[in-house]
Amino acid sequence: MTSLRDKNQIVASGWWTSLSTSTQNVIYRTPGEAGQTQEGDLYINTGNALEGSAGEVSRFGISSLRPEEFEIGQTVDLDDGMQLTVEESGDYRLTSPEPFGRRGERIFVTAEIPRVSRLRTTATF
């Protein structure tokens, strides 16, 4: 069964979850200043909290104590004038009136991750 799953699924859940879609809590850290662009007076950081993996985000948060605090599509006010929006696909947009620091912001997402149906290229038989 392990040969049917990618490394993130192997370390995060048991083999039996490969048989169906599973709900997973994912922690993502934005790239901070390394990923910022500027649009007018705002600094923008965009990306995907699922890091391009298939899945649908159902809720998100900015604290490990409340990882499902916000609804998808909701724009949330963070410290220092920053705002965060997360979409169902995992795409996020983080804006700030000041440049981002070296360390990015954490985003907690709850997502439905589909089973992996392809063989890993490193599988041996």
Order of alpha helices (4+ residues) and beta strands (2+ residues): alpha-beta-beta-beta-beta-beta-beta-beta-beta-beta
